């Protein structure tokens, strides 16, 4: 039996470049740590990815930026009513230019029953030269188990 990687690797076909240099990234267009393990995640076709339970939340993506502008990064998420482990836990949306760039981030909190776009304040990333924009949603510091999060999509778009 072939070895199955525990992590979901992004599928480029799930990254849509729209007009005006906007990218919409579906859940399957993201790298999800433990995403291939059904004990931790459900990642169906054309539906939100559902976090069953993890203590290490790391969901990342990358898009090629060709036009120098200021871009924002956001995630549209939903926390189910029975979501757990979010109280008092900070969730970070982070982004950087290139693999060696310095991360910028915004801190957010999530609550059960909430549909929200995070970060609540724009995370603006200036892009001066064509490069890859790396971004992610993280909660890897508390060690708490958490679950009930649905990732609907990520969006990278220029500031208008």
MDTraj code that builds the backbone (N, CA, C; nanometers):
import mdtraj as md
import numpy as np

residues = "UNK UNK UNK UNK UNK UNK UNK UNK UNK UNK UNK UNK UNK UNK UNK UNK UNK UNK UNK UNK UNK UNK UNK UNK UNK UNK UNK UNK UNK UNK UNK UNK UNK UNK UNK UNK UNK UNK UNK UNK UNK UNK UNK UNK UNK UNK UNK UNK UNK UNK UNK UNK UNK UNK UNK UNK UNK UNK UNK UNK UNK UNK UNK UNK UNK UNK UNK UNK UNK UNK UNK UNK UNK UNK UNK UNK UNK UNK UNK UNK UNK UNK UNK UNK UNK UNK UNK UNK UNK UNK UNK UNK UNK UNK UNK UNK UNK UNK UNK UNK UNK UNK UNK UNK UNK UNK UNK UNK UNK UNK UNK UNK UNK UNK UNK UNK UNK UNK UNK UNK UNK UNK UNK UNK UNK UNK UNK UNK UNK UNK UNK UNK UNK UNK UNK UNK UNK UNK UNK UNK UNK UNK UNK UNK UNK UNK UNK UNK UNK UNK UNK UNK UNK UNK UNK UNK UNK UNK UNK UNK".split()
xyz = np.array([
    [0.0845, -0.1180, 0.0000],
    [0.0000, 0.0000, 0.0000],
    [0.0892, 0.1244, 0.0000],
    [0.0653, 0.2187, -0.0919],
    [0.1505, 0.3390, -0.0962],
    [0.1285, 0.4275, 0.0262],
    [0.2351, 0.4965, 0.0633],
    [0.2302, 0.5884, 0.1762],
    [0.1457, 0.7102, 0.1405],
    [0.0543, 0.7479, 0.2273],
    [-0.0284, 0.8666, 0.2069],
    [0.0250, 0.9784, 0.2962],
    [0.0560, 1.0920, 0.2353],
    [0.1054, 1.2059, 0.3122],
    [-0.0033, 1.2539, 0.4077],
    [0.0339, 1.2931, 0.5303],
    [-0.0671, 1.3383, 0.6268],
    [-0.1204, 1.4787, 0.5973],
    [-0.0464, 1.5567, 0.5186],
    [-0.0839, 1.6957, 0.4953],
    [-0.1438, 1.7126, 0.3557],
    [-0.2476, 1.7953, 0.3470],
    [-0.3080, 1.8262, 0.2173],
    [-0.2234, 1.9313, 0.1471],
    [-0.1854, 1.9038, 0.0235],
    [-0.1075, 1.9974, -0.0571],
    [-0.2016, 2.0691, -0.1529],
    [-0.1819, 2.1996, -0.1667],
    [-0.2727, 2.2806, -0.2472],
    [-0.2875, 2.2276, -0.3886],
    [-0.4101, 2.2418, -0.4396],
    [-0.4420, 2.2059, -0.5772],
    [-0.4568, 2.3372, -0.6543],
    [-0.3676, 2.3586, -0.7500],
    [-0.3658, 2.4863, -0.8240],
    [-0.4984, 2.5155, -0.8937],
    [-0.5727, 2.4124, -0.9320],
    [-0.7008, 2.4331, -1.0006],
    [-0.8043, 2.4990, -0.9095],
    [-0.7787, 2.5038, -0.7800],
    [-0.8719, 2.5654, -0.6834],
    [-0.8319, 2.7080, -0.6481],
    [-0.7345, 2.7625, -0.7223],
    [-0.6931, 2.9018, -0.7055],
    [-0.7404, 2.9765, -0.8294],
    [-0.8345, 3.0673, -0.8118],
    [-0.8937, 3.1406, -0.9237],
    [-0.8431, 3.2840, -0.9253],
    [-0.7808, 3.3223, -1.0378],
    [-0.7407, 3.4618, -1.0546],
    [-0.8557, 3.5334, -1.1242],
    [-0.9080, 3.6354, -1.0576],
    [-1.0207, 3.7119, -1.1086],
    [-0.9672, 3.8377, -1.1780],
    [-1.0588, 3.9209, -1.2223],
    [-1.0200, 4.0510, -1.2776],
    [-0.9552, 4.1347, -1.1684],
    [-0.8799, 4.2335, -1.2066],
    [-0.8178, 4.3291, -1.1137],
    [-0.7192, 4.2646, -1.0177],
    [-0.6519, 4.1580, -1.0592],
    [-0.5476, 4.0941, -0.9780],
    [-0.5991, 4.0361, -0.8464],
    [-0.7263, 4.0024, -0.8400],
    [-0.7848, 3.9402, -0.7205],
    [-0.7752, 3.7880, -0.7342],
    [-0.7419, 3.7216, -0.6226],
    [-0.7379, 3.5758, -0.6181],
    [-0.8408, 3.5267, -0.5169],
    [-0.9192, 3.4261, -0.5560],
    [-1.0085, 3.3555, -0.4640],
    [-0.9562, 3.2128, -0.4549],
    [-0.9285, 3.1703, -0.3330],
    [-0.8665, 3.0404, -0.3112],
    [-0.9638, 2.9533, -0.2319],
    [-1.0112, 2.8477, -0.2951],
    [-1.0978, 2.7530, -0.2260],
    [-1.0173, 2.6686, -0.1296],
    [-1.0835, 2.5986, -0.0389],
    [-1.0120, 2.5195, 0.0611],
    [-0.9116, 2.4200, 0.0026],
    [-0.9444, 2.3593, -0.1096],
    [-0.8525, 2.2625, -0.1701],
    [-0.7337, 2.3318, -0.2373],
    [-0.7391, 2.4642, -0.2499],
    [-0.6286, 2.5428, -0.3027],
    [-0.5305, 2.5861, -0.1950],
    [-0.5474, 2.5330, -0.0736],
    [-0.4629, 2.5678, 0.0407],
    [-0.3856, 2.4452, 0.0894],
    [-0.2697, 2.4701, 0.1475],
    [-0.1950, 2.3643, 0.2171],
    [-0.2528, 2.3544, 0.3585],
    [-0.2916, 2.2350, 0.3991],
    [-0.3528, 2.2176, 0.5309],
    [-0.2775, 2.1081, 0.6060],
    [-0.2100, 2.1488, 0.7133],
    [-0.1369, 2.0523, 0.7959],
    [-0.2381, 1.9552, 0.8565],
    [-0.2128, 1.8271, 0.8434],
    [-0.2981, 1.7154, 0.8853],
    [-0.4252, 1.7047, 0.8011],
    [-0.4292, 1.7753, 0.6873],
    [-0.5494, 1.7778, 0.6043],
    [-0.5864, 1.6472, 0.5384],
    [-0.4929, 1.5558, 0.5207],
    [-0.5254, 1.4263, 0.4598],
    [-0.5619, 1.3207, 0.5630],
    [-0.5699, 1.3589, 0.6887],
    [-0.6036, 1.2642, 0.7956],
    [-0.7469, 1.2920, 0.8397],
    [-0.8368, 1.1987, 0.8122],
    [-0.9802, 1.2191, 0.8394],
    [-1.0124, 1.2293, 0.9880],
    [-0.9170, 1.1984, 1.0746],
    [-0.9402, 1.2207, 1.2181],
    [-0.9382, 1.3696, 1.2492],
    [-0.8756, 1.4487, 1.1620],
    [-0.8536, 1.5911, 1.1900],
    [-0.9279, 1.6864, 1.0965],
    [-0.9459, 1.6492, 0.9709],
    [-1.0065, 1.7385, 0.8719],
    [-1.0972, 1.6615, 0.7770],
    [-1.1979, 1.7317, 0.7241],
    [-1.2748, 1.6875, 0.6077],
    [-1.2539, 1.7962, 0.5028],
    [-1.2074, 1.7573, 0.3848],
    [-1.1833, 1.8552, 0.2778],
    [-1.2544, 1.8056, 0.1516],
    [-1.3876, 1.8238, 0.1447],
    [-1.4617, 1.7760, 0.0276],
    [-1.4407, 1.8672, -0.0939],
    [-1.4813, 1.8188, -0.2085],
    [-1.4774, 1.8986, -0.3309],
    [-1.5848, 2.0081, -0.3218],
    [-1.5502, 2.1287, -0.3597],
    [-1.6455, 2.2404, -0.3744],
    [-1.7282, 2.2710, -0.2500],
    [-1.6738, 2.2462, -0.1333],
    [-1.7403, 2.2778, -0.0065],
    [-1.6344, 2.3289, 0.0904],
    [-1.6780, 2.3910, 0.2001],
    [-1.5793, 2.4342, 0.3002],
    [-1.5007, 2.3163, 0.3564],
    [-1.3753, 2.3427, 0.3922],
    [-1.2954, 2.2442, 0.4651],
    [-1.3401, 2.2516, 0.6105],
    [-1.3587, 2.1365, 0.6734],
    [-1.4049, 2.1334, 0.8124],
    [-1.2984, 2.0750, 0.9036],
    [-1.2588, 2.1547, 1.0005],
    [-1.1654, 2.1097, 1.1028],
    [-1.2428, 2.0262, 1.2042],
    [-1.2040, 1.9002, 1.2180],
    [-1.2642, 1.8120, 1.3189],
    [-1.1988, 1.8429, 1.4534],
    [-1.0659, 1.8304, 1.4583],
    [-0.9907, 1.8650, 1.5794],
    [-0.8418, 1.8656, 1.5484],
    [-0.7722, 1.9643, 1.5976],
    [-0.6259, 1.9698, 1.5919],
    [-0.5774, 2.0538, 1.7085],
    [-0.4525, 2.0367, 1.7425],
    [-0.3901, 2.1293, 1.8366],
    [-0.2968, 2.2235, 1.7608],
    [-0.2667, 2.1906, 1.6350],
    [-0.1750, 2.2696, 1.5513],
    [-0.2519, 2.3108, 1.4266],
    [-0.3025, 2.4343, 1.4238],
    [-0.3767, 2.4852, 1.3082],
    [-0.2810, 2.5618, 1.2184],
    [-0.2580, 2.5075, 1.0996],
    [-0.1709, 2.5727, 1.0021],
    [-0.2292, 2.5499, 0.8634],
    [-0.2826, 2.6576, 0.8051],
    [-0.3442, 2.6543, 0.6729],
    [-0.2764, 2.7636, 0.5913],
    [-0.2079, 2.7263, 0.4834],
    [-0.1274, 2.8226, 0.4103],
    [-0.1573, 2.8192, 0.2609],
    [-0.1161, 2.9259, 0.1941],
    [-0.1310, 2.9332, 0.0501],
    [-0.0266, 3.0255, -0.0095],
    [-0.0227, 3.0268, -0.1405],
    [0.0707, 3.1141, -0.2123],
    [0.0076, 3.1504, -0.3461],
    [0.0212, 3.2778, -0.3839],
    [-0.0260, 3.3237, -0.5146],
    [0.0839, 3.4061, -0.5809],
    [0.0930, 3.3991, -0.7137],
    [0.1933, 3.4781, -0.7857],
    [0.1414, 3.6200, -0.8101],
    [0.2131, 3.7182, -0.7614],
    [0.1756, 3.8583, -0.7820],
    [0.2617, 3.9142, -0.8946],
    [0.1969, 3.9668, -0.9969],
    [0.2710, 4.0203, -1.1117],
    [0.2662, 4.1726, -1.1193],
    [0.1666, 4.2326, -1.0558],
    [0.1531, 4.3784, -1.0618],
    [0.1830, 4.4405, -0.9267],
    [0.2862, 4.5241, -0.9187],
    [0.3186, 4.5903, -0.7917],
    [0.2022, 4.6775, -0.7440],
    [0.1517, 4.6462, -0.6255],
    [0.0415, 4.7183, -0.5616],
    [0.0446, 4.6806, -0.4136],
    [-0.0491, 4.7349, -0.3392],
    [-0.0718, 4.6900, -0.2012],
    [-0.1865, 4.5891, -0.2064],
    [-0.1653, 4.4728, -0.1458],
    [-0.2652, 4.3661, -0.1454],
    [-0.3136, 4.3404, -0.0029],
    [-0.4367, 4.2925, 0.0085],
    [-0.4886, 4.2470, 0.1374],
    [-0.5084, 4.0959, 0.1316],
    [-0.4988, 4.0342, 0.2483],
    [-0.5172, 3.8902, 0.2629],
    [-0.6268, 3.8685, 0.3657],
    [-0.7227, 3.7805, 0.3341],
    [-0.8285, 3.7500, 0.4306],
    [-0.8757, 3.6059, 0.4139],
    [-0.9376, 3.5551, 0.5192],
    [-1.0004, 3.4237, 0.5197],
    [-1.1460, 3.4397, 0.5582],
    [-1.2337, 3.3758, 0.4843],
    [-1.3750, 3.3684, 0.5213],
    [-1.3947, 3.2353, 0.5923],
    [-1.4375, 3.2415, 0.7187],
    [-1.4503, 3.1212, 0.8010],
    [-1.5834, 3.1207, 0.8755],
    [-1.6174, 3.0026, 0.9246],
    [-1.7369, 2.9863, 1.0077],
    [-1.6978, 2.8938, 1.1223],
    [-1.7382, 2.9290, 1.2430],
    [-1.7180, 2.8401, 1.3573],
    [-1.8547, 2.7813, 1.3910],
    [-1.8643, 2.6506, 1.3865],
    [-1.9914, 2.5837, 1.4155],
    [-2.0343, 2.6109, 1.5606],
    [-2.1640, 2.5985, 1.5847],
    [-2.2172, 2.6192, 1.7199],
    [-2.1470, 2.5306, 1.8222],
    [-2.1086, 2.4109, 1.7799],
    [-2.0422, 2.3170, 1.8711],
    [-1.8903, 2.3244, 1.8606],
    [-1.8408, 2.4336, 1.7997],
    [-1.6963, 2.4531, 1.7911],
    [-1.6362, 2.4622, 1.9305],
    [-1.5139, 2.4156, 1.9450],
    [-1.4513, 2.4152, 2.0779],
    [-1.3056, 2.4577, 2.0693],
    [-1.2530, 2.5053, 2.1823],
    [-1.1122, 2.5406, 2.1942],
    [-1.0778, 2.6807, 2.1472],
    [-1.1771, 2.7609, 2.1106],
    [-1.1501, 2.8939, 2.0562],
    [-1.1495, 3.0026, 2.1621],
    [-1.2171, 2.9805, 2.2739],
    [-1.2258, 3.0840, 2.3764],
    [-1.0869, 3.1156, 2.4327],
    [-1.0509, 3.2422, 2.4273],
    [-0.9215, 3.2859, 2.4791],
    [-0.8030, 3.2462, 2.3926],
    [-0.8298, 3.2030, 2.2701],
    [-0.7242, 3.1578, 2.1802],
    [-0.7118, 3.2550, 2.0628],
    [-0.5940, 3.3115, 2.0444],
    [-0.5702, 3.4014, 1.9320],
    [-0.5418, 3.3215, 1.8052],
    [-0.5998, 3.3682, 1.6953],
    [-0.5766, 3.3111, 1.5631],
    [-0.5092, 3.4196, 1.4806],
    [-0.3998, 3.3853, 1.4130],
    [-0.3255, 3.4843, 1.3350],
    [-0.3426, 3.4611, 1.1861],
    [-0.3656, 3.5709, 1.1139],
    [-0.3564, 3.5715, 0.9684],
    [-0.2235, 3.6386, 0.9385],
    [-0.1375, 3.5685, 0.8622],
    [-0.0025, 3.6174, 0.8368],
    [0.0246, 3.6167, 0.6863],
    [0.1140, 3.7071, 0.6426],
    [0.1522, 3.7100, 0.5017],
    [0.2916, 3.7686, 0.4876],
    [0.3586, 3.7297, 0.3787],
    [0.4917, 3.7820, 0.3484],
    [0.5141, 3.7716, 0.1979],
    [0.6119, 3.8465, 0.1504],
    [0.6504, 3.8428, 0.0104],
    [0.7730, 3.7531, -0.0038],
    [0.7635, 3.6525, -0.0891],
    [0.8741, 3.5601, -0.1105],
    [0.8948, 3.4681, 0.0085],
    [0.9686, 3.3599, -0.0133],
    [0.9929, 3.2634, 0.0940],
    [1.0716, 3.3228, 0.2094],
    [1.1603, 3.4188, 0.1806],
    [1.2463, 3.4742, 0.2847],
    [1.1955, 3.6069, 0.3395],
    [1.0760, 3.6495, 0.2976],
    [1.0226, 3.7767, 0.3448],
    [0.9907, 3.7746, 0.4928],
    [0.9664, 3.8921, 0.5476],
    [0.9301, 3.9053, 0.6885],
    [0.7770, 3.9083, 0.6998],
    [0.7259, 3.8253, 0.7892],
    [0.5807, 3.8171, 0.8060],
    [0.5230, 3.9449, 0.8656],
    [0.4052, 3.9836, 0.8137],
    [0.3175, 4.0804, 0.8783],
    [0.1975, 3.9986, 0.9237],
    [0.1325, 4.0407, 1.0319],
    [0.0201, 3.9604, 1.0798],
    [-0.0834, 4.0462, 1.1511],
    [-0.2018, 3.9881, 1.1637],
    [-0.3119, 4.0452, 1.2414],
    [-0.3653, 3.9343, 1.3310],
    [-0.3997, 3.9713, 1.4539],
    [-0.4497, 3.8768, 1.5538],
    [-0.6016, 3.8881, 1.5608],
    [-0.6683, 3.7739, 1.5693],
    [-0.8144, 3.7703, 1.5785],
    [-0.8571, 3.6653, 1.6791],
    [-0.9805, 3.6771, 1.7229],
    [-1.0397, 3.5726, 1.8057],
    [-1.1636, 3.5209, 1.7337],
    [-1.1968, 3.3965, 1.7622],
    [-1.3133, 3.3324, 1.7010],
    [-1.4062, 3.2834, 1.8105],
    [-1.5364, 3.2763, 1.7785],
    [-1.6355, 3.2287, 1.8741],
    [-1.7307, 3.1328, 1.8039],
    [-1.7793, 3.0311, 1.8774],
    [-1.8766, 2.9392, 1.8185],
    [-1.9996, 3.0139, 1.7657],
    [-2.0498, 2.9664, 1.6521],
    [-2.1674, 3.0258, 1.5900],
    [-2.1372, 3.1460, 1.5024],
    [-2.0116, 3.1763, 1.4824],
    [-1.9703, 3.2979, 1.4126],
    [-1.9350, 3.2693, 1.2664],
    [-1.9892, 3.3522, 1.1750],
    [-1.9431, 3.3586, 1.0359],
    [-1.8658, 3.4887, 1.0271],
    [-1.7415, 3.4837, 0.9795],
    [-1.6578, 3.6035, 0.9876],
    [-1.5517, 3.6015, 0.8780],
    [-1.5129, 3.7221, 0.8364],
    [-1.3959, 3.7391, 0.7517],
    [-1.2856, 3.7908, 0.8430],
    [-1.1729, 3.7197, 0.8438],
    [-1.0595, 3.7625, 0.9259],
    [-0.9396, 3.7874, 0.8363],
    [-0.8555, 3.8812, 0.8725],
    [-0.8601, 3.9613, 0.9943],
    [-0.9698, 4.0673, 0.9872],
    [-1.0107, 4.1133, 1.1061],
    [-1.1161, 4.2148, 1.1135],
    [-1.0649, 4.3501, 1.0645],
    [-0.9361, 4.3757, 1.0801],
    [-0.8722, 4.4946, 1.0229],
    [-0.7853, 4.4476, 0.9078],
    [-0.7810, 4.5216, 0.7960],
    [-0.7072, 4.4731, 0.6779],
    [-0.5598, 4.4439, 0.7060],
    [-0.5155, 4.3303, 0.6558],
    [-0.3737, 4.2953, 0.6569],
    [-0.3200, 4.3358, 0.5200],
    [-0.2492, 4.4495, 0.5165],
    [-0.2006, 4.5048, 0.3902],
    [-0.0548, 4.4673, 0.3678],
    [-0.0272, 4.4154, 0.2477],
    [0.1067, 4.3712, 0.2111],
    [0.1492, 4.4473, 0.0853],
    [0.2457, 4.5386, 0.0966],
    [0.2949, 4.6079, -0.0229],
    [0.3838, 4.5159, -0.1068],
    [0.3552, 4.5099, -0.2354],
    [0.4340, 4.4299, -0.3286],
    [0.5001, 4.5264, -0.4265],
    [0.6330, 4.5316, -0.4243],
    [0.7069, 4.6263, -0.5077],
    [0.7547, 4.5645, -0.6387],
    [0.7770, 4.4336, -0.6408],
    [0.8243, 4.3631, -0.7604],
    [0.7443, 4.2342, -0.7747],
    [0.7300, 4.1838, -0.8969],
    [0.6609, 4.0553, -0.9117],
    [0.7241, 3.9500, -0.8198],
    [0.6402, 3.8804, -0.7467],
    [0.6876, 3.7822, -0.6502],
    [0.5706, 3.6969, -0.6036],
    [0.6021, 3.5912, -0.5304],
    [0.4972, 3.5097, -0.4683],
    [0.4580, 3.5708, -0.3350],
    [0.3283, 3.5774, -0.3099],
    [0.2768, 3.6225, -0.1808],
    [0.2367, 3.4972, -0.1031],
    [0.3026, 3.4744, 0.0096],
    [0.2761, 3.3599, 0.0970],
    [0.1871, 3.4078, 0.2115],
    [0.0848, 3.3293, 0.2450],
    [-0.0087, 3.3709, 0.3498],
    [-0.0589, 3.2491, 0.4254],
    [-0.1168, 3.2747, 0.5423],
    [-0.1681, 3.1621, 0.6180],
    [-0.2535, 3.2016, 0.7364],
    [-0.3206, 3.1005, 0.7884],
    [-0.4044, 3.1095, 0.9075],
    [-0.3418, 3.0148, 1.0094],
    [-0.3095, 3.0679, 1.1273],
    [-0.2311, 2.9909, 1.2241],
    [-0.2874, 3.0007, 1.3665],
    [-0.2793, 2.8890, 1.4372],
    [-0.2907, 2.8846, 1.5830],
    [-0.2099, 2.7628, 1.6245],
    [-0.0834, 2.7878, 1.6534],
    [0.0095, 2.6792, 1.6840],
    [0.0766, 2.6983, 1.8200],
    [0.0347, 2.8013, 1.8925],
    [0.1073, 2.8388, 2.0137],
    [0.0410, 2.7929, 2.1427],
    [-0.0906, 2.7785, 2.1453],
    [-0.1589, 2.7496, 2.2721],
    [-0.1483, 2.6032, 2.3138],
    [-0.1363, 2.5126, 2.2156],
    [-0.1366, 2.3697, 2.2470],
    [-0.2761, 2.3160, 2.2759],
    [-0.3785, 2.4029, 2.2696],
    [-0.5161, 2.3599, 2.2967],
    [-0.5752, 2.2880, 2.1759],
    [-0.6555, 2.1866, 2.2029],
    [-0.7308, 2.1216, 2.0968],
    [-0.8473, 2.2116, 2.0607],
    [-0.8720, 2.2227, 1.9321],
    [-0.9813, 2.3058, 1.8839],
    [-1.0465, 2.2356, 1.7650],
    [-1.1737, 2.2665, 1.7426],
    [-1.2466, 2.2040, 1.6323],
    [-1.3699, 2.2847, 1.5966],
    [-1.4371, 2.2388, 1.4910],
    [-1.5603, 2.3039, 1.4483],
    [-1.5400, 2.4250, 1.3587],
    [-1.4218, 2.4445, 1.3050],
    [-1.3948, 2.5558, 1.2155],
    [-1.4151, 2.5113, 1.0716],
    [-1.4845, 2.5931, 0.9940],
    [-1.4973, 2.5694, 0.8507],
    [-1.4242, 2.6806, 0.7767],
    [-1.3416, 2.6424, 0.6823],
    [-1.2721, 2.7403, 0.5988],
    [-1.3450, 2.7447, 0.4659],
    [-1.4057, 2.8602, 0.4380],
    [-1.4854, 2.8749, 0.3175],
    [-1.3956, 2.9149, 0.1999],
    [-1.3100, 3.0123, 0.2210],
    [-1.2175, 3.0538, 0.1160],
    [-1.1178, 3.1542, 0.1728],
    [-1.0106, 3.1755, 0.0975],
    [-0.9163, 3.2823, 0.1249],
    [-0.9229, 3.3784, 0.0054],
    [-0.8937, 3.5061, 0.0312],
    [-0.8954, 3.6070, -0.0743],
    [-0.7696, 3.6920, -0.0635],
    [-0.7033, 3.7106, -0.1769],
    [-0.5907, 3.8035, -0.1880],
    [-0.6316, 3.9025, -0.2961],
    [-0.6331, 4.0322, -0.2610],
    [-0.6771, 4.1311, -0.3591],
    [-0.6088, 4.2643, -0.3379],
    [-0.5972, 4.3420, -0.4453],
    [-0.5354, 4.4735, -0.4313],
    [-0.6263, 4.5695, -0.3550],
    [-0.5628, 4.6617, -0.2837],
    [-0.6384, 4.7683, -0.2181],
    [-0.6874, 4.8610, -0.3275],
    [-0.8143, 4.8975, -0.3213],
    [-0.8693, 4.9857, -0.4256],
    [-0.8763, 5.1285, -0.3802],
])
top = md.Topology()
chain = top.add_chain()
for i, resn in enumerate(residues, 1):
    res = top.add_residue(resn, chain, resSeq=i)
    for name in ("N", "CA", "C"):
        top.add_atom(name, md.element.get_by_symbol(name[0]), res)
traj = md.Trajectory(xyz[None], top)
